[in-house]
Amino acid sequence: MGMSEFYGAGDESESIAVIHRALELGVTLLDTADMYGPYLNEELVGRAIAGRRSDVVLATKFGIVRDPEGGRSLRGDREYVRASVEGSLKRLGVDVIDLYYLHRVSTNAPIEETVGAMSELVTEGKVRFLGLSEAGPETLRRASSVHPITALQSEWSLWSRDIEAEIVPTARELGIGIVPYSPLGRGVLTGRFTSSADFGAGDFRAANPRFSGSNLDTNLRMVEALRALAAERGVTAGQLALAWVQHRGDDVVPIPGTKRIKYLEENVAAASLSLSADDLAAIEAAVPVEAVAGDRYPDMSSIGR
């Protein structure tokens, strides 16, 4: 996402180099969405994987519709499902998408209609597996009754643990893998940001409740505690935060994003960190989730339905 929008300006040649380096390091899962850009990120990923399709497990998402005035709506009707997949296949330059997600639960169609249409894409060989993003327990159950759901993509990090009470247990009961996005707290848990002034022009985070005003001040104090803990262990704060998410279970596959090879390599190295129960407890004490200030989004109405 950040390569094309939301986190300030990107550089296509550098972004493609990051993707190629990820493949060299053994990273296989690439995640995008048609609304990033919109459309630009799928095109970028398509160029990056040209000639290397067999090296990649390719995931993309649909269902958030953006209008020219900046507004957004949610669609999941059968007609839109079919139109969306054709657009994504063309932009990505592939014949099949490995994992196709509904980006947010639709407001214009029941989940049974959406997943039913998605299942037709599996039958037709355009999609291999189905996923949902930010879906609640009841939606997961209803969707799974129509077609097996392979993955649930939801925000999960030291700062965002609301899925743990009901959503994670439901996913595990149904055999659904969990794909945490923003496992580094949109990059802020790395310690790279010390004030809102560090967010460049056009950066989504500057308007995010969690990263503005007194909320940011409160949250950065926790980041400092995490940095101190990481320094004691000879790693970065981001590596500790990412390893914590990775240790949530064998069915958990976090997807940290970056535009820089340096941070990509740090993220990959975090996957090999082994944390003891005491380590995990110390990390959680440094970043107590109940003390986190501010919502994840300015509008939480489409989350966890």
N, C-alpha and C positions, 0 to 999 in steps of 0.2 A: 504493500500500500504506500509506504513512505517514499518509495522510489518515484512515484508519479504525482503525489498529492498529499495534503494534510500536514506534513512535517517540513514545510519549506521547500525551496527549490531543489531539484534533483539533477543529476547528470546521467544521460542515458548510457554513454560509453562506460562510465564508472559502474553504473548499476549492472550492466551486462557482465562486466568483469567480476563483480561480486557474485553473481549467479554462477558463472563459470568456476570461480574459486570454490564455491559451496559444493558443486558437483565433484570437483577434484578431492575435496575433503570427505566425501562420502555422504553428504547430505542428499537425500533423494526426494523429499516432499517439498514441493513449491506450491504456495497458496496465493491466489489472487481473487479478484471479483470484477464483475462488469462495471460496478459503480465507481471503481477507483480511476479517476481521471475526468469524467467517466470514459471507460473503454481503453484509455491509454495504457494502463498497466497490463491488461491482457495482451495488447499488441507488443509491448516491450518483452514480456515473458515469452511470447511466441517467437520473437527474433532471437532471444537468448538461447532457446532450446532447439532451434532449427538444426537438424542433423544429429540431435542428441536425444531424441524422444524416448529411446529405450532406457535412458539413464534416470528418467524422471517419473515420479508419481505426481500427477498434475491435478490440482484441486482449484476449482473456481466456484463463485457464488452468484446468485441472481435474486431478484425480488425487491431491491430498493430502486425505485424509479426517481430519477432526478430531472427537474425541469430547468429550462434556461434561466429562470429567475432565481434559482437557488433552492427552490422548494423540493420536498421529497414526499413520496408516497410509497405504499407497500402493495405489491400485487403478487398473487399466487394462482390466478385463474389458469385454466388449461391452455388457453390461447397464448397467454404471456409466457408460460413455461416453455412452450414449443418455440416461440419466436426467440426467446432468450438463449436457448441452447444453440440454435443455429448461428446466432451472432457470435457467441463465445467460441464455437468451433472454428469459425472463419478467422476471428482475430488471433486465436492461439495457433492457427495453422496446423491443426491436428484433426484426426478422424474420430477420436474418442476422448472423452474426459474421464479420468480415473475416479474422481470423487466430486460429485456435483451437489452443492449445498443450496438450500433455501436460506438466504442471508438474514432475513427476519420473518417472523410469522406474519402471514398476510392479513390484511384487514378486509379484503374483497372476496375471499374464497375460503371455505373450510379447509382445514389441513388435509382432510381425506381427498379432496379434489386435487390439491397441489401435489401430494405424494403419489396419487394415482397417475397423474400426468407424468411425473418424474419416472415412475416405474415403467411407463411405456417407452421411455428413452433407453432404459436398460434393455428391454426386450428388443429394441431396434438396433442395439449395439453402439449407440451414441454416447452412452454413459455406462460406467462399470459399477459404481457404488453410490449410494445416496447419503447425504448428510443434512443436518439442520444446524442453524446457528442461533444462539440465545433463546432456545425453546425451553419452556417449563415442563414439569413432570407430566401433566395431563396431555399436553401436546405430544410429548415423546411417546406416550402410550398409544394415543390415537393414530399417530403416524406409523408406528411399528405394526399396528394391526392391518395396515394396507400393504406395506412392503418393508423388508428389513432395513433398518437405519444403521449405517456403519459407524458414523462419527457425529459427535456433537461438538461444535465449536462455540466456546464461550470464554469470556474474559475470566482469567484465573491467575492470581499472583498473590504475593504477600499483602498487597493492598486491596485485593478483590477476592473475597472468599465466600460470597453469598451463595454460590452454587453448591457448597459442601453439605448443607443441611438436608436438602431434598433432591436436588437435580442430579448430583453425582450418584447417590444411591440408586435412583431410578434408572439412570443410564447403565449402571453396572448390572442391575437386575435384568435389564433388557439386552445385555451384551453389546452395548454401544460404547465404542472407544471415545475418549475425551481429548479434544484438541484445544488447549488453552491458548488464546490469543492475548497479546499484550502481557506476556509473562514477566516483562521487565517494567511494568507500570508505565507503559508508553515511553520507556527509556529513562525516566526520572530516577528509577531505582538503581541505575548505574552510577549515580553521583556526578554525572557530567553537567548537571544544571544546578545553579546556585540561586537563581532568581528568575522572575518572569521575563526579565530583560534578555535572558539567554535564548528565549524562543524567538526565532527570526520572523520576518514578515510572512504572513499567510500560514503560520503554524497553528494548527487546530488546538493545540494544548493551551495556548494563551487565553482562549475563551472557555476552557473546560473548568468546571467548578473546582475540581481537585487540584488544579494547578494555577489558581489565581488568588490574589488577595491574601488574607490571613490564613486561608486553607493551605496555600503553598508553604507559607512559613512553618506551619505546624508539621506538615508532611516532610519537609526538608530536614527537620530535626531528627526524624526517624532514619532518613537516608544517611545522615552523619553517623548515627549509631551503627548502621549496617556497614558503612565504610570502615569504621574502627574495627569491627568484628572481622571483616574480610582481611584487613591489613595484618591482623594477628595470625591469619592462616596463609598469608602469602598469595592471596587471590584478589580479584576485584569484587566490588559490591555487586555488580551485575552478575558475575559468575555465581556468587552465593545465592542471589535471588533466583536465578534460572535453575540452579541445581536443586533448590528447594521445591520448585514446581515439578521438576523431573522426578523427584522422590515421592510424589503423591501416589504413584502406582505404576505398574507395568503397562497399564492400559492408557497411560497419559503421554501424549506427544505434543509438547509445547512448540509454538511456531514464533520465535523471536524474529523481528524484522530489523534490517539495518541497510544503510546505503554505503557502508564503508567496509573494506576488507579487514581492517584492523579489528573492528568490533565483531565481524563475522567469525574470525578466528578465535576471539575470546569466547564467543557463544558456543562454538563447537567444542572447545576445550572444557567448558562447564559440564558437558554431558558425561565426562569421565570422572567428575568429582564424586567421591564417596562421602556421604554425610552420616554420622552416627545419630542416634536418638538424642544425645546431648547436644550435638551440633544443631539439629533441627529445632530443638527447644530454645537454644540461644538465639537463633535467627528470628524465631517468632517473638521472643522477648524484646529484641531490638526493634522490631516492627510490629507492635501489637495492633491487630486489625481493628479493634474497637476504638483505637485512637485516631484512625485515619479520618481526615476532614474532607468533606465534599463528595458529591455524587460523581459517578463515572462519566456521565453525559449531562449536558444541559437539560435534555428531555429523556427521561427513563421510561416513557410510556410504551415503547415497543420491546422492552427487555423482559425476558423470562415469561412470556405468555404461554 
